[in-house]
Amino acid sequence: MPIYEYDCAGCGDFTQLKPMAERDQPCQCPACGELAVRVVLSAPGLATLAGSQRRAHETNERSAHAPQTLADYKARRQHGAGCSCCAPSKPVERTKANPHGLKASPSARPWMISH
Protein backbone atom coordinates (compact mmCIF):
# COMPACT_ATOMS: atom_id res chain seq x y z
CA MET A 1 0.00 0.00 0.00
CA PRO A 2 1.29 3.48 -0.79
CA ILE A 3 1.74 6.35 1.65
CA TYR A 4 -0.43 9.41 1.01
CA GLU A 5 -0.14 12.92 2.42
CA TYR A 6 -3.06 14.72 4.04
CA ASP A 7 -3.53 18.26 5.36
CA CYS A 8 -5.51 18.80 8.56
CA ALA A 9 -6.82 22.37 8.99
CA GLY A 10 -5.99 22.41 12.71
CA CYS A 11 -2.91 20.19 13.08
CA GLY A 12 -1.09 20.47 9.75
CA ASP A 13 0.10 17.81 7.35
CA PHE A 14 0.53 14.09 8.07
CA THR A 15 1.06 10.87 6.11
CA GLN A 16 -1.11 7.78 6.07
CA LEU A 17 -0.70 4.30 4.63
CA LYS A 18 -3.89 3.50 2.68
CA PRO A 19 -5.06 1.23 -0.15
CA MET A 20 -4.99 2.81 -3.61
CA ALA A 21 -8.76 2.40 -3.93
CA GLU A 22 -9.21 4.82 -1.00
CA ARG A 23 -6.65 7.43 -2.09
CA ASP A 24 -9.16 10.21 -2.85
CA GLN A 25 -11.25 9.75 0.29
CA PRO A 26 -10.60 12.09 3.23
CA CYS A 27 -8.59 10.63 6.09
CA GLN A 28 -9.08 11.08 9.81
CA CYS A 29 -6.32 13.12 11.47
CA PRO A 30 -4.47 10.97 14.04
CA ALA A 31 -4.10 13.95 16.44
CA CYS A 32 -7.54 15.57 16.51
CA GLY A 33 -9.82 13.17 14.59
CA GLU A 34 -10.99 15.75 12.02
CA LEU A 35 -11.29 14.71 8.36
CA ALA A 36 -8.36 15.91 6.28
CA VAL A 37 -8.11 16.18 2.49
CA ARG A 38 -5.36 14.54 0.47
CA VAL A 39 -2.61 16.86 -0.80
CA VAL A 40 0.61 16.36 -2.77
CA LEU A 41 3.43 17.92 -0.76
CA SER A 42 6.43 15.99 -2.03
CA ALA A 43 7.51 14.32 -5.25
CA PRO A 44 7.31 10.52 -5.54
CA GLY A 45 10.41 8.73 -4.29
CA LEU A 46 11.38 7.21 -7.64
CA ALA A 47 14.78 8.93 -7.65
CA THR A 48 15.81 7.04 -4.52
CA LEU A 49 14.91 3.62 -5.94
CA ALA A 50 17.49 1.14 -7.10
CA GLY A 51 18.02 1.01 -10.86
CA SER A 52 16.35 -2.39 -11.23
CA GLN A 53 13.25 -1.21 -9.35
CA ARG A 54 13.10 2.01 -11.39
CA ARG A 55 13.26 0.02 -14.65
CA ALA A 56 10.48 -2.27 -13.35
CA HIS A 57 8.29 0.76 -12.62
CA GLU A 58 9.02 2.19 -16.08
CA THR A 59 8.16 -1.15 -17.70
CA ASN A 60 4.90 -1.41 -15.76
CA GLU A 61 3.94 2.14 -16.72
CA ARG A 62 4.79 1.50 -20.37
CA SER A 63 2.90 -1.79 -20.48
CA ALA A 64 -0.21 -0.16 -19.04
CA HIS A 65 -0.55 1.86 -22.26
CA ALA A 66 0.99 -0.29 -24.97
CA PRO A 67 2.21 -3.85 -24.39
CA GLN A 68 5.66 -4.75 -25.68
CA THR A 69 5.59 -6.63 -28.97
CA LEU A 70 7.96 -9.42 -29.93
CA ALA A 71 9.84 -7.04 -32.24
CA ASP A 72 10.26 -4.56 -29.36
CA TYR A 73 11.52 -7.32 -27.10
CA LYS A 74 14.08 -8.51 -29.66
CA ALA A 75 15.28 -4.94 -30.21
CA ARG A 76 15.69 -4.30 -26.47
CA ARG A 77 17.05 -7.66 -25.31
CA GLN A 78 19.99 -7.28 -23.00
CA HIS A 79 21.64 -10.64 -23.56
CA GLY A 80 24.33 -11.39 -26.09
CA ALA A 81 23.89 -13.30 -29.33
CA GLY A 82 24.95 -16.59 -27.72
CA CYS A 83 22.38 -16.41 -24.93
CA SER A 84 20.38 -19.60 -24.57
CA CYS A 85 17.13 -17.83 -23.69
CA CYS A 86 17.22 -15.40 -26.64
CA ALA A 87 18.97 -17.37 -29.37
CA PRO A 88 17.21 -20.03 -31.40
CA SER A 89 17.76 -23.53 -30.08
CA LYS A 90 20.25 -25.81 -31.80
CA PRO A 91 18.88 -28.93 -33.47
CA VAL A 92 19.92 -32.18 -31.84
CA GLU A 93 22.45 -34.03 -33.96
CA ARG A 94 21.61 -37.49 -35.21
CA THR A 95 24.33 -39.92 -34.36
CA LYS A 96 24.72 -43.66 -34.37
CA ALA A 97 23.87 -43.73 -30.65
CA ASN A 98 20.94 -41.35 -31.19
CA PRO A 99 19.56 -42.12 -34.70
CA HIS A 100 16.23 -40.32 -34.25
CA GLY A 101 17.70 -37.05 -32.94
CA LEU A 102 15.86 -37.35 -29.65
CA LYS A 103 17.07 -35.33 -26.69
CA ALA A 104 16.68 -38.29 -24.38
CA SER A 105 16.90 -41.70 -25.93
CA PRO A 106 15.13 -44.58 -24.18
CA SER A 107 17.42 -46.67 -22.05
CA ALA A 108 17.34 -49.63 -19.75
CA ARG A 109 17.00 -47.20 -16.82
CA PRO A 110 13.63 -45.43 -17.18
CA TRP A 111 13.93 -43.81 -13.72
CA MET A 112 16.93 -41.73 -14.81
CA ILE A 113 16.32 -38.21 -16.02
CA SER A 114 18.40 -36.94 -18.91
CA HIS A 115 19.97 -33.51 -18.79
Backbone torsions as a table, in degrees:
resi	resn	phi	psi	omega
1	MET	NA	140.4	179.3
2	PRO	-82.1	163.0	177.3
3	ILE	-99.6	127.5	179.6
4	TYR	-113.0	155.1	-179.9
5	GLU	-105.9	138.1	-179.6
6	TYR	-130.1	154.8	-179.2
7	ASP	-122.5	112.7	177.2
8	CYS	-88.7	134.5	-178.2
9	ALA	-62.8	-34.8	-176.8
10	GLY	-93.2	-36.1	-172.5
11	CYS	-103.5	-20.5	-177.8
12	GLY	105.4	-161.4	-174.5
13	ASP	-87.6	153.8	176.9
14	PHE	-154.0	163.9	179.3
15	THR	-112.5	153.6	-178.7
16	GLN	-145.9	136.9	175.4
17	LEU	-87.1	117.3	-176.2
18	LYS	-141.0	156.1	173.8
19	PRO	-65.4	151.7	-179.1
20	MET	-62.3	-30.5	-179.5
21	ALA	-65.5	-22.9	-178.6
22	GLU	-105.2	17.0	-173.4
23	ARG	-64.3	-32.5	-176.5
24	ASP	-91.7	-6.1	179.2
25	GLN	-80.2	144.5	177.2
26	PRO	-62.7	153.9	-177.8
27	CYS	-119.8	146.1	179.8
28	GLN	-77.5	130.2	179.2
29	CYS	-66.2	131.1	-179.4
30	PRO	-69.0	-21.4	-177.5
31	ALA	-86.2	-50.1	-173.5
32	CYS	-113.0	-13.9	178.3
33	GLY	87.6	-3.1	178.4
34	GLU	-71.6	154.1	175.9
35	LEU	-77.2	132.6	-179.4
36	ALA	-118.4	146.5	-180.0
37	VAL	-89.3	153.3	179.1
38	ARG	-76.6	137.7	177.0
39	VAL	-133.9	161.7	175.8
40	VAL	-111.3	105.4	-177.4
41	LEU	-101.8	-27.5	-177.9
42	SER	-133.3	159.6	179.1
43	ALA	-75.4	154.2	176.2
44	PRO	-58.9	152.1	-175.9
45	GLY	-84.5	33.6	-178.4
46	LEU	-68.4	-28.1	-178.4
47	ALA	-68.8	-23.2	-178.1
48	THR	-93.5	0.9	179.3
49	LEU	-77.3	156.4	173.2
50	ALA	-67.4	156.2	-177.4
51	GLY	-57.8	-40.9	-179.3
52	SER	-66.0	-38.6	178.1
53	GLN	-68.8	-39.1	178.9
54	ARG	-63.2	-42.3	178.1
55	ARG	-64.7	-37.0	177.9
56	ALA	-64.1	-42.0	177.1
57	HIS	-63.7	-41.8	179.0
58	GLU	-63.4	-41.5	179.2
59	THR	-64.3	-43.9	178.3
60	ASN	-62.3	-41.3	179.2
61	GLU	-65.3	-41.5	-179.8
62	ARG	-66.8	-41.7	-176.6
63	SER	-72.3	-18.8	177.6
64	ALA	-68.6	-26.6	-177.5
65	HIS	-100.9	-44.7	-178.5
66	ALA	-145.9	110.5	179.7
67	PRO	-60.7	151.5	-180.0
68	GLN	-74.8	130.3	178.4
69	THR	-86.8	170.8	178.8
70	LEU	-63.1	-38.2	178.5
71	ALA	-64.5	-39.9	177.0
72	ASP	-63.8	-42.2	-180.0
73	TYR	-62.2	-45.5	-179.5
74	LYS	-64.3	-35.2	-179.9
75	ALA	-71.6	-29.9	-175.3
76	ARG	-101.6	0.3	-174.8
77	ARG	-58.8	143.2	-173.3
78	GLN	-99.7	-6.5	-177.6
79	HIS	-90.1	159.9	179.2
80	GLY	-75.3	176.9	-176.6
81	ALA	-66.4	-26.3	-178.5
82	GLY	-90.6	9.3	-177.7
83	CYS	-67.3	135.2	-177.3
84	SER	-73.0	-24.8	-178.9
85	CYS	-85.5	-21.2	-177.8
86	CYS	-104.4	-30.2	-176.8
87	ALA	-81.3	154.1	176.5
88	PRO	-65.9	148.5	-177.4
89	SER	-74.0	148.7	179.4
90	LYS	-80.6	141.0	175.5
91	PRO	-70.8	146.8	179.1
92	VAL	-76.4	130.3	-178.0
93	GLU	-73.1	143.3	175.5
94	ARG	-91.2	123.2	179.4
95	THR	-125.4	178.8	178.6
96	LYS	-65.2	-36.8	178.8
97	ALA	-76.2	-24.0	-178.4
98	ASN	-131.6	73.3	-172.1
99	PRO	-69.5	-23.5	-177.2
100	HIS	-94.7	-2.3	179.8
101	GLY	71.6	27.5	179.7
102	LEU	-81.2	146.6	178.0
103	LYS	-68.3	-38.6	178.7
104	ALA	-128.0	111.7	-179.9
105	SER	-84.4	146.1	179.0
106	PRO	-61.5	143.7	-179.3
107	SER	-136.0	-178.0	178.7
108	ALA	-78.2	-4.6	-179.1
109	ARG	-118.4	80.8	-176.3
110	PRO	-67.0	-16.7	-179.7
111	TRP	-79.2	-13.0	-179.0
112	MET	-82.7	139.5	179.2
113	ILE	-102.2	129.7	179.5
114	SER	-79.6	152.4	178.8
115	HIS	-103.2	NA	NA
